[in-house]
Each structure stands twice: as structure tokens, then as C-alpha cells.
Amino acid sequence: MPLVSMRQLLDEAARKGYGVGAFNVNNMEQIQAIMEAARETESPVIIQASRGARSYSQDRFLYHLMLAATELYPEIPVVLHLDHGNSPATCKSAIEMGFTSVMMDGSLMEDGKTPSSYEYNVRVTREVVAMAHAKGVTVEAEIGTLGGIEDGHGAGGSGLEHLTDPGQAEQFVKDTNCDALAIAIGTSHGAYKFTKKPDGSVLKMDRLIEIHKRIPATHLVMHGSSSVPKELQDIINQYGGKLKPTWGVPVEEIQLGIKNGVRKINVDTDNRLAMTGAIRKVLWESPEKFDPRDYLKPAREAMKKVVMQRMTQFGQAGHAKEITPIPLEEMAEMYRKGQFAAR
């Protein structure tokens, strides 16, 4: 099965009322973990790479690993998505590489950390929408800014400084015709999201619900949505790690989001914690081991378990077989005819 557009996957998820996990990757083992989880749960999947990942793995390696994934798992619809593109040029390079979806995060300036103006965000997002839709490629945008820093991207802070304004979100979709919109409701990148289990004072689900009411035809995206389970933190600390106590986004809050228009949920930290814990355990218990396979196999298995759990919790399990890929050329024609125009 060829790589598919994210728009097709999210439209299908909206029709059936489920969410799709978007899992960040940097290397082969992470891609294998995601694809094995997708096969076991029969899930469509979004695999995403940040600028940091593209630099770390080198673009061609990453792209060919993705092609291998589609060859080895032909029954799984897979989107290759650029996470947090910082400029139209970055998005253009991903489209030319063969990514089927890109995020233009114009909520921040090109440095990836300075909050931008509304006008700047509209301008760069519209530029990417025109370029991407002409190729049948999906565009995710962001309005409001997330807290924390991940892969050199994020405004810092707690995530409460620049929440998404519902009226502005509605106008932004009209101004840009983006396919999906990441919104800021108090989440942040990285492991240290909240200092206690989040409630309405820090996680603004009421704002998400209001935004969905205003733009019901636009797919919403939750960034910084790892749940940071205590058991994964404990494994790392048990085997020599020094993580401070922290709380992520509870799965039940994500499920509430899915009931209110969230179709894409970004998960990265949970997978990092699972892999690191497994690696630490092997090296702690068997300090004589030095073959990378001895610790990367358990790491891959640990990440697979987390991804399977999220796929089930988000509702995407069992839906892979319902999706017949639409070629990007056909998607481009549908965009040209205005079939996906913001309404």
C-alpha cells in the first residue's frame, strides 16, 4: 500500500468518530515498533518526523525506512507527516521528499521559539496550503502556542501563556483553508507537562469544545499529548534514572477531545520513556552486554506495547481495512475542485 494522505485518514476517522495517534520517529526500531503495533491492532497510522528527526536520521534514510514499512505492511494505511515545520521552505523540502502531510507551524517565528503575529501565521500557512494542496498533500497548522521545548521547537513556559482564541481559530481556518488545526489548550511538549494531575485550571478542555463547535468541519489536533505513565517513569528511575515526578495528559481527557473533533493525537514522550526504560533495565541487569540488539529488541517491544495501547484507547484499532488509498494526484484534483474548502 502506498503512503496515503492524512486528509483521507482524518476524514475517515471523523466519519467513524475515532482519533488517530501520530507517533514521532527517529530511527528504524521506532518505525518497526509502530508498524508491528498497527498490524496487531489493525490500525491506520500517522508516522511523523520533526526537523530534529530529519536532521538526526538524514532525510533519505528516514524516507526509505518509511517505504520499507509500506512494503512489509501492505495492509496498513500509513501517513508520513512533517511535525512542526518552521518555514515554507522546510515544508517544501518535505513535500519534495515524498511526505504526504506537512505541518506549517506559523504560530512561532522561523526560530521555532518566538511567538509570531496572526498576520505572519496566516501568510506562511496560506503559502504552504497552496503549495501542498497542488500536490494532494495535507496541511496541519497551529494557532496559539504550546509550552515546553521539544527538538528545539516550542515557546517554553507552561502552555498557558498563549491559549487558542476560539473566534480567531474560526477566522484562521477561513483565511488559510488548512486541513487540520493544532490548538493550544494548556498542553506542552516534553515529559514535564504538569506538576499534578491536570484539571480545568491547566487543561482547558472547555476551550477545545468551543473551538470544535465553531469549526466542526476542521480536524483538531492535540499536541503534547503523551500521558507520561508513572509506571514508565518508575522503570527508568529503578534502573539508575533521575526523572522528577510529572503528570501527562490523562487518556480520558484525550478521549473527551476525540468526542469533540480531535482526530490527530501526537505521542512522543511515552514512547521515549518506554524505550529508555527497557534499555536501562538490560544494561543495569546485564552490564556485560554490549550488542546493541540485546537492548534495542526489548526497547522496540516496550514501545510497541505503548503504541498498541494508545491505538486501542484512541479508537483507531480495527479500522485499517476500511481505507482504500486515494492517490495524491486524485487528492490534488479534489482540492482544485474545492471539495475540501473550509466551510
N, C-alpha and C positions, 0 to 999 in steps of 0.2 A: 504494500500500500504506500503510495507517495505521501510526502508530508502534506498536511491539509491546512487550510486557513483557520485562524482562530475564530473568525466571524461565524463560520459554519458550525464549529463546535459549540460556541456560546449561544447561537440561535437555537440549536437543538436542545441545549441544557435549559434554556428559558421555556421552551415548549413543554418540557417534561418536569420542570421545577426542581432541578438539581444544580449543584455547583461543581466546578472542575478545579482540582488542585493544580497549581503551577509551581513546579519544583525546579530550583536552581541547580545547575551542574557546573563542574569544573573539569571533570576527568571521566575516564571510561567506567570506573566502578560505580559512580553515581548514576550514569545513564543506564548501566546494566540493572542496578537496583530498582530504578523506576520502571523499566520495561518489564522486568520479572513481576513486579507488583501489579502492573497493568494487565499482564497476561493472566495472573492468578485471579484477579478480581473482574476481568473482562471490562476494563475501563478505558475510555478515551483519555488522552493525557496531553498536558502542556509542559514541555521542557523548555526552560528559559536560561539564557546566558546573559550575564551583566557585562559591562565593559571590562571589568576586572577579570571575569572568567575568560573572555575572548582574548585578553592580553596574556593571561596565565597559560592557557592551553594552546594558544595560537589558533587563529580562525579556521584554518584548513583542517587541522586535527579534529576540532570540535565538529565541524560540518560533516566530515566523513564518518565520524563516530555516529552522528545522527542518521546518516544514510544507511550505515550498517544496522542501526536499530530498526529502520523501516524494512530492511531486507529480512532480518531474523525474526521479526514480529509482524508479519504482513497483515495480521488480523486486527492490529491496534491502530486507530487513527491518532497521529502524532502531530502536534503543532510545535514548530521551532520558533521561539519568541525572543526578541531582544528586550531585556529588562533594563529600565532606566536609561534609555538613550538620552544623551545630554545635548545633542545638537542635530539639525537636519543631516549634516554630513555623516554622523555616526549611524543614523537610521538608513541613509542611502547605502552605506557600505554593507550593512546587514542585509538589505533587500537584494543587493547585487550578489551577495554570498549565497543567497537561497533561503534566508529566513522567511517564514510565511506570515509573520506578525512582528510588529515593532512597537515599542513604547517610546513616544516622544514626551519626555518629562520636562515640559516648559514651565513647570511651577518653580523650578530653580534655574539660575543662570547656567551658562555652559561650564562653570567650575564645579557644578554638582552640589553646591552647598549654600549659595546665596539666594534667598527668595526673590523671585522676579516680579514684574508687574503683570497685570491681567493682559494688557496690550501685547507685551512680549510673548506671553504664553499662547495667545490666540495666533499671533503671526507665525511662530515656528511650528505650531501644531497644524495650522492650515497648510503650510508648505509641505509638511510630511504627509498629510492626508492626500493631497493632490498627487504626490509622487507615488505613494504606496497603492492607493486605490486604482491607479492606472495599470498596476501590475497584479491586481487582485489580492494585495496584501492588507491585512488588518492593522488598524492603528488604535492603540491604547494611549490615552492622555491622562494627565493628572491636574487637579485643581485643589488648592490648599497644599500644605506641605507636611510631610511626615517627620517625626522626630527621629533621633538616633542617626548613626552613620553605618553604612554597610558598603563594602567595596568602594570606599571613597565617595559615597553618594548619600546625601541626606542633610537636613538642615540642623542636625543636633537638637538638643533640648528634649523635652518630654513628649512632644507630639501634640500638646495642647495650645501651642503658640499660634498656629495658622490653620485653624479648622476650616473645612469647606463650607462656604455660604450656599445654602440651597438655591436661592434666586440666581446667584452668579453661576452655579453649576448648570442651571437650566439655560441661561444665556450662552454659556460657553459651548454647550453642545450644538446650539443653533448656529453659533459663529464658526464652528470648526468641522462639524459633521464627523466627529470621531466615532469609532465603533464601540469603544469601552472607556469607562472613566474611573480612574483610581481616585478615591476620596479620602480626605483626612478626617478621621473621627476619634483621634486620640491614640492610635497605634503608632509604633515606632519600629525602626529596623533593629536587628541585633537581638541578643539574649536578654538584655536588661531593659525590659519594657515597662514593668510596673513593680512597685515595692510591696504591693499586697494584691490579693485577688481583686481584679478590677471591677468597679461598679460604675454607676451612672456619672460619678464625678470625674472619671478619667476616660471611660469608654462611652462615646456618645452615640449609642445605637438609635436613639430617638431622631438624631440628625440624619442618619442613614435612611431611616424610614421616610422622613420628609422628602429627602432628595429623590428617592425612588418614586414617590407619588408625583413629583414634578416631571421626572423624565423616565416614565415606565418603559419606553422602548430602547433605552440605553443600558447596556450591560455594565453593572457596577463591579469594581474590583477592590478587594481588601488586601492592602499591603501590610507587611509587618505582622502577619497573622499566624506565626508559629505559636503553639500552645505551651512550649517550654516545660514539658512534664517534669515533675520533681524526680521521678524515678530515673530519668536520663541524667539529670544533674547529679543525683546521688552516685550513679555508677562512676562518673568522671571523678568525683571527689573521693570515692572509696579507693580508687587506684591512683592517687597522687595529685589529682587536680585541685584547683582552688577557686571554684566558682562561688560567687556570692549568691545568697538566696534571691530568687527572682520569680516573677509570675509572667506568663504569656497571656494570649487571648483564649479564654475558655472555648472549647469546641461548641458548647451550647449557644454561645453568642454568635459564632460563625454560622451555625445552623439557623439562628434567627435572621441573620443577614441574608442567607440563601432564600428564606421565605420572602424577603423584601428586596429582590433584584440583584443580589450579589451572585455573579456567575463565575468569577475567577478569584481564587484564593491563593495568595503567594505564601509558600512554605519553604524556608531555607534553614533557619536556625535549628529546628527539631532534627533535621537530617544530619547537620553538622555535629550536634550533640551525640546522636546515636552512633555515628561512625567513630568519633573521637573516644567515646566511652569504650567501644569494642576494642579499639587499638590499644588503649591504655591497659585494659584488662589482660590482653595477651602479653604485652611487654612486661607488665608487673608480675604476672604469674609465671611467665616463662622467659626470664631475662636472657636466656641463652639463644633465643630465637632471633634470626636476622634475615630470614627470607621474607620479603615484602608480602608474598602470597599468604604467609602464615597469619598476618594481621589484617590484610586487605579483604580476604574472604569473609571473616567474621564481621568486618566493618560494613561490607556490602550487604550482608544478610541482615544486620541490625537496621540499616537504612531501609531496606526492603520492607521490613515489618512495620516501620513507622508510616511509610508511604501507603501500604495496603490499608492500614487503619484509617488514614485520612481519606483515602478514596471511598471507603465504605461510609465514613461519617459524613462526607460531603454529598453522598448520593449518586456519584458517577459510576459506581460499580454496576456491572451488568449492561451498560449502555453502549459498549464499543461496537457491537454487531449491528446496531441500528443506523450507523452512519456510513453512507456511501460518499466517498470523497468527491467534491466538486473541484475540477481543475482550476488553477488560479486564473487561467485565461477566461474561463466562464465567469468566475467571480468578478474579474475586471469589467466584463461586459455588463454584468448586473449592476455594478457601481455606476458605469457610464449611463445606464438607463434610469438611474435614480432609484433603484429598488430598495436601497438601504438608507435613503435620505433621512436625516433627523426629522422627527415629527413631534 
